[in-house]
Amino acid sequence: MKRSEDKYLFSRLGRWSYKRNVPKKYQQIEKRSRIRTGLNTNSLDVARIRRDALVEADNFYWEALALESELKGGVSEATRLVQEHHYKAASARALSYGYIYRTARELQVDAPLDNILDRVETLATQYEVGTPPPKKETIAILGGASKPNPTNLTVSEAFQLYIDEIAFDAQYKKSPAQRKSWEKAKRTSINYFIAEIGDFNIGDISREHALKYKKWWANRIKVGDENGLRPKPYTANRHMGNMRSLYRSFFEFQGDEDRPNPFRRLSFRDHKEKTRLSFKDEWIRTKVLVPGRFDSLNSQARDIIYILIETGARPSEICNLLEENIFLDEEVPYIAIRGKSNREVKAAASNRDIPLVGIALDAMKLHPQGFPRYFDKESSLSKVLLNAFKTRDLFPTDKHVIYSLRHSFEDRMLEAGIDYALRCTLMGHKNNRPSYGEGGSLAYKKEQLLKIVHPHNVELHNE
């Protein structure tokens, strides 16, 4: 017998039992010094599974007893933990007998009679006549432990449940980097609330708490934070919206869809001015498309810049291209922006085919397999491109960003009289007009893009 695999297992006449000394730290609260339970099997594999369930059950049971011994009365965080540990102990112990744990109420309402009788018989045959089964066995098999009240989860615990289970459908198609970014944004909002209002039970959040939180944001917008930085109303609305979403999603998950949301209709009017700036054609041609301008930049980042100029794509869409989405040997070379099973695109309309023209085609030919240096690392790419433009003084104003290349592409199409529907298609924007056909062939799209292509004399080469 391998001790590591078969710890606490003992065999007598071919039948397996679970034997375990009570750990020293629990001997003051557990009357027995050793516990023994028959596993009702002569299969070592089955015995191991049931042993594991009993080890987990006993650990939770002893921890619950230890917590109970520390309670001084009243409802507290320790009280909630006691309930949770009793429930987990009962669930694990029921599993060791081959049952899914059900509370007494659930058994009464939903369980077939033969299932209930089978549970009673299991208890009766487990011990000698006249010897009542231990209370913890009865609780596990007949449902004596109450389910923990989900509204007693703290905000941080509710958020962890949201990440682990509730928001599964919002994450499963995201890449690791996308999931990390998504969770970070949500967690920042929750941390703001906890720091200012507190990490108490999510079910206890009141309208007063929500209003206090809004007032805190209002003060930051007017006065600024400890560093004097004043967030925009949009930023405050996003963080309050994440709290509103957590609260709604949590209670919908519990089946309480009609619960009033304390964060309902709390937001600030955002009077932001239009800040969408684009590069002028002359600026791109005389400042950006200059031979040798990016020679000191690594070739992958350099060529992504050139592809952005003539495709209007988002930086994340280019750096995450796979070889299967790059078609250089076709009559009309193009790239296919597609969502994948492990990576999302921004929206359904973002799935599109973009012909390669001008310097974008030259640049893409140097990277037929994509850009592995920046794959799923769009944040890293953004920092590199931002630094490349800043150090070369390529931003006309402090309002310009790398995304301004995308806005320039859109403006150029508009000024060239390219059809609205085609502009939406090439930009990956939703078109609210009725859709007919496929939006034009690649040859047609290429013909339209050639109307706006930038002339250049940049010679490209790999590192």
N, C-alpha and C positions, 0 to 999 in steps of 0.2 A: 504493500500500500504506500503510495506516495503521500508523505505527510502534508506537503504544501497543497495538493489538490484535494486531499481527503481529511482535512482538519475537522475535528469534532464528529467524525463518522466512526461508528463501531458496528461490527457484525456479530450476530449470535444466531447460530443455527440457520445461517443464510439470510436472516432478516436484518435490515439496517436500522440503526438508531442514531439519534443526534444527542451527544453528550458534551456538556460545556461547563467549565467552572465559571462562576460569576466573577467578573472583573473586580479587582480590589476597590476601585473608586465607587462601585455600586453596592458593596457588601453591607453598608449601613442601611440601605433602603430596600434590599432584597433579602427576604428571610432565609432563602435557601442558599447553600454554598455551591451547589451543583444542580444543573437542570438536565433532565433526560426526557426525550420524547421519541416514541416509536415512529418510524417513517413509513411503515406499512408497505414496504417493497423489498424485493430481493434483487432489484436492478441497481447497480452502482450508479449508472447515469441518472436515473430518476432520483436516487438518494442524494446525489450532489445538488440537483436542482432544488429539492425540498430543503436541504440543509442551508443553501444560500438564502432561501426565503426566510427561514427561521432565524438565521444570524441577523438579517436585516430587521426582522420583527423584534427580536430581543433588544437590539441596540436602540431602536426607537422607543420600546417599552421602558427600558431603564432610564433613558434620557427624559421621558415624560415623568417618571417617578421622581427623578432628581429635581426637575423643574417644579413639580408640585410641592416638594419639601421646602422649597425656597419661597413659595408664595406667602404673602402676608395677608391675603384677602383682597377682594375686589377684582375687577376686570383690568387686565394689563397686557402688555406685550407678552409676558411670560405665560399668561393664561391662554392666549392664542396659540403659543408654541406648544403648550401641553396638549391642547385639543388636536393640533396638527400631528404631533408625534403619536398620540394614541390612535389616530385614524390611520397613519402610515403603518404602525405596528400591526393593527388589525388586518389591514389590506395584505401585507406581506405574509402574515401567519395564515390567513385564509388561502392564499395562493399555495402554501406548502401542503395543504390538504386537497388541492386541486380545484378550489372554488374561486370565482371572482367575488371580491368583497361586495356585499350589499348591506345597506343599513336595514334595521328591522322594519322600518316603514316601507322601504323599497321591496323587501321580501313579501310583505303583507299585500302590497298593491299589485306588484308586477310578476312575482315569481310563481311558476307552476307549483301545484301542491306536491308533486313527486319530488321536486327539487328541495322543498322545505323539509319533507320527511327524510330525504336522503341525508341532509345536513344533521338533523336530529339523531338519526341512526349512527352517523359517523361519531358524534360526541358520545353516544351511549356505549358503543362497542370499543371505544378507545381506552376505557378504564374499567377496572374491576367493578362488579356489582356492589352497590352500596357506597362506592367512592365517587363523589361528584367531580366532574371535570373542573380543572382550574378556571377561574373567572376569565382569564385572558383568552383561553381557547373558546369558551362560550361566546365571548364578545366578538371574536374573529369570525366564527362560523355562522352565528345567528344575528350578527349586525348590531352589536351594542355600542359601537363607537360612532359618534356623530361626524358628519362631514364638516371640515372647517368652513366657517363662513367666509366666502370669497370677498365680501366687502370689508373684511378685517385686514386685507392686505394693505401694506403701506403703499404710498405712491411709487417708491422705487421698486417694490416687489411687483406691483401691478405692471409697471413698465417692463420689467424683466419677463413677466408672463406674456406681455404684448410682443416682445421681441422673439421669444421662444416658440410661441404657439399662435397667438391671435392673428398676428400680421404675417403669417406664413406666405399667403398668396401675394403679398406685396414684395416679397424678397426672393422667392425661389428661382426667378429667372434672372436675377441680378448676378453679376460677376462678384468675386470677393471684394474688389475695390469699390464697386457700386454699393454692395451691402454695407461695407464699412462707412462709406460716406453718408448713406441713408441713415444708418443708426446713429452716427455722430451728430447729425443735425437734430434728430429727435431727442437724443439724450441731453443735448445742450439745453433745449427748452425745458425738459423735466428738471434738470439741475438748477436752472434759474428759479423755478417755482419752489423747489425744496429749500434752496438757500434763503429765499425771502419769506415764504409762508410756512414751510415745515414739511417733514416727511411723516405724516400721520396717515391713518387709514383712509383709503381713497373714498370709501363710503361716507366719510364724515366731512368731505369737502362741501362747503356751503356756498351760497351766492355771495355771502359776505367775504369769504376767502377769495373768490374770483374777483370781486370788485376791488379788494385790497391789492391783488396782483396787478390789475389794470392800472390802479392808481400809482403803483410803484413804477410801471412802465411809463406812465404819463410824466412822472417826475424826471425820469431819465431822459425822455425826449426833450423836456423843457430845460433842464439844468445840466444834464450830462452825467456820466459815471465818475468813478474816482479819478479817472485820467482826463476828465473833461470832454470825453467823446460822447456825442449825442446821436443815438440810433434814430433811424428814420421810422415813421409810423409803419411802413411796410414790414420792417424787421420785428417790431413789437407784435404786429398782427400775426406774423408767422409763428412766433413763439406761443402766443395765446392760442392760436389755432391748433398747434400740436398738443396742448393740454386738453383742449376741447375734443380733439380726435381721440386721445387716449381714454378719456372718461367715457365717451360714447362707445368706442369699440370694446372696452372692458365690460361694460354692463350689457351690451348686446351679446357678448360672448357668454355671459351668465344667464341669458334669457330674459333680461330686464330691459326690453327695448324701449319702454315708455317712460323710463326714469328721466325726470327733468335734468337737463345738463346745466350745471351752475355757470359754465362759460358761454352759454348761448348768447348770441347777438352782442358779444363784447368785442369791439374793434375800434380802431381810430380811422377817421377819414384821411386818406392819403392824397395830398395835393401835389404829388411829385410832378415835376416838369418833364417834358420829353427829353430824354438823355441819349437817345439812339443816334450816335454819330457814325459816319462812315468816312473812309479815306477818299479823297478826290482822285480821279484817274491820274491827273498830272503828278500828284504826290507819289502814288504807287510806282509810276513809270520813271520818275526822276530821283526818287529816294530809296525805294525798296528794290525795284528790279534793276539794280546797278551791279555790273560785273564785279565779283570779289567782295560784295557787301557782307556775305555771311561765310566767308572762307574759313574763319576761325571757329565756326559753329560745327558740331558734329553733323554729318551728312543727313542723318534721319530727321533731325529737327529742322535743318535747313530746307530739305525737300518737302517736308510737311507744309511749311510756309507757302511754298510755291503752289502746292496742290490746293491749299485753302483759297488762294487768290482766284483761281480759275474754276473752282467747283462750288464755292459758297457753302461747303460742308462745315459741320461743327468739328473742332479739333479732336474731340473724342471719337467721332465717326471715322476719321482718317487714321488715327494712331491704333485703332482696334480692327483695322481691316485684316482679314485672313487671306491667304493665297487663293482660296476658293472663291473669293469675292472680287478678284482682280482679273480683268479680261483684256489682255494686251494684244492678243493674236487675232482678235475679231476684226471684221471689216470696219467696224466703228469701235475702237478701244473704249472701255468704260469701267467704272467701279460700281459694285452693287452694295448699297448700304442695307444691311439686313439685321434684324434682331436674331438672337440665337437662344438655344435652350438654356444657356448659362450666362446670357448677357442681354439686357434690355436696350432697346432704342427709346428715344424720348417719347414717341407716340407712334401709332399705327401709320400715320402719314409719313413718318421718317423713313420708312422702307421705300427705296427708290433706286433707279439706275441713273448715273450721271456720266455722260460722255466726257472723255478726256481730250482737251484741246490745249494748244499753246504750251506754255512752260509746265503745266500740270502733267501733260503726257510725257514730256521729257523727264520730269522728276519721277513719275511713277515707274517708268521703264527701268530705273535704277533700283527699284525695290519691288520686284515681282512677287515676293513672298510676304510683303507687308513691312511693319516696323516693330520688330521684336523688342527693341530697346524701350519702347513706350507702350507696349501692349498692356492694357488694363492699368495704365499708370498715367491717366490724363492729367492728374494733379501735378505730377512731375513735369510733364510736357508743358503745361501752362506756365509753370515757374520759369522754365528754360526760355520759352518764347517771349514771355513778358520781359525777362532780363535782357534778351537779345535786342528787343526793340528799344528798351530804355537806354541801354548803354550806347546804342547807335543813334539816339535822338530821332527815332522814327515815328513817335507819336506827335501829331500836330498840336494837340492840347492834352491836358490832364484828364479829359473826358473820354479820350480814345482808349480802346483796349484791343486785344487781339481779335475779339469778336467783330470789331469794326470792319475786318476784311469780309466777313459774311454779309454785313449790311451794305458794303460797297458793291458786292456781287448783285444783291437784290436791286439796288438803285440803278446799276448799269443795265439790267434787264428791263426795268421800267422805262428808262430813257430811250432804250433801243426799240420800244414798242412791242416787246415780246408779249404774247398772249398771257392774260392773267392766270388761266388754269395751268399753263406750262410753268409760269413763275412759281406757283404754289407747289407743283410737282417737283421741280428742281430744288426748291428750298426745303422740301419736306414739311410744308405747311398744310393744314387741313383746308380743303376747298369747300366752301359752303354752297357752291353752285351744284345743281344736279350733275352727276358724273355719267358720261357716256364714253364707251371705248376705253382704250388703255392710255390715253394722253399723248399719243404720237409715237412714232418709231424712234429708235436711237439715231437713225440718219437725220430725221427731222430735228431732233433735239440738238444734234451736233451742228446742223446748219444754222440754227438760231443762236447757239453759243458763239459761233464764229463771228457773229455780228459785234460781240463785245470783247473779244479776246485781246489781251494786251500784247503789243509787239515787244520783243525783247532781244537782247544779244548776250544773255547770260549763258555761259558754258558750264554745264554740270558734269560732275564726276564723283565717284564714290570715294570714301576715305581710303 
